[in-house]
Amino acid sequence: MRSFLTLAFALSTALRLAAQDVGARLDGRVPPEVQRAVQDIAAGAAARGLPTEPLVQKAIEGGAKRVPAERLIAAVRALAARLADATDAVRAGGLASPAAEVVEGGADGLSAGLTPGEVSDLVRVSRGPYDPALVLRVAATLAALGVPATQTVQLMEVMISAGRTPGDLLALPGDVQAGVAGGATPAQAAAGLARAAGGSPPGRTPGWVPPGQTNPHKPPPNPHKP
């Protein structure tokens, strides 16, 4: 019993100190009501094992842009909820104790339009040498560029299945932007990259292409064949 009380006291002290640190960092950067609200939100997030740095940065960014207090508090609270959802999704993907960077990458993915299930799928295929934080960040960027969420996941799976390097994954957003600059839509640019990777995502048959795209290597149907 004594050890439990000691642990509870230590945890309470740590959370109180963390909240004070958040408050000190926001002092003079945001209105007092935002400072108090973000302290409370960060303390709640820390108690659940969620990263709090993104919350602080969101508040600082909003304060610099002079976002109205109500809107800024709502934005920080929404980010805390995304971090919680991302943590659940990452754990469902097989990481019981995810690093802060992985959770933040998952939250970025959710913000860009990925579903929790898609975040879990990306974590599931992200095994050495593929850092799940990197995979999630790249996927979030692709989705933010306009690549449909499902196609984003499929492209990442194709690249990993084909054994492309982590550096190749990091280059994908720039490659998509180059394709768009050449007149393609984000979806078309991503489809071309998937074909060029020369692989199929797990569970797909060889020659698979994203929905809505044609396989340039497949022979045309024989009109005389019944």
Buried (B, 14 or more C-beta within 10 A) or exposed (E): EEEEEEEEEEEEEEBEEBBEBBBEBBEEBBBEEBBBBBBEBBBBBBEEEBBBEBBBEBBBEBBEEEBEBEEBBEBBBEBBBBBBBBBBBBBBBBBEEBBBBBBBBBBBBBBBBBBBEBBBBBBBBBEEEBBBBBBBBBBBBBBBBBBBBBBBBBBBBBBBBBEBEBEBBEBBBEBBBEBBEEEBBBBBBBBBBBBEBEBBBEEBEEEBBBEEBEEEEEEEEEEEEE
